Amino acid sequence: MVQLSRAFERQVGQALEVNSTDLSAMEHLMQEGPLTPSELSRRLDISTAATTLVVDRLVALGHAQRHPHASDRRKVVVVPAPSSVVRAFEELRPVIGGVAALAEDLSAAERNVVAEFLARVVGVYRDSLLDGGPALPGSRPAA
């Protein structure tokens, strides 16, 4: 499953003409909205210099734009280009639609079982991270 997921990510990246780091940056921008380069750097878990290169590539390809920060004139925010968001969702639509169709075929009881199972899986991952495993990019260590 992991290999299929990575292959699909590569396919989306190729369609958008971006590498995996750039695609991850686009995912953060699409999910969270405008971010400063520093915020993006923390989420990607890369240096600010590397983030500058990522943003430069995304801007050059028309996938993102730099805008002045709303409350701090010294900062900029990186904003996903609406046309790129549409293109990304067009690439994702077959998988999203396919999974949604599978979910619709399940009874309410079956959906509850699957949801409970997935919630427990997420709990295992979270427990692993809190027990000294590597932190999520952009997250703070447990206190």
C-alpha angles and dihedrals in degrees: 000000000000091000091051091049092051091047090052091049089052089051092052090046091051091049090053093039094236135123123240095268092050090048090052089051090051090050091054092047093048094047100040104025125225115006133182114244089251091054090048090049091055093048093049092042092227133119122276089244091055090046090054089056091048092050091045090054093047091049092047090052092047093245095117143017134209115234132179113266111256097232106017115055091195092064136066130206127216113231125193113241109246092226091055092049088054092048092049092051090048088057092046096043097088092055095040091047093045094051091045090052090051090051091050090055091059122089118241090257092051091049089052091052092049092046092050091048093050091047088054091048090052088050091054090052092047092048090050091053093047091049093066101286120136115295122245113259108267093015126116122237117260113267 
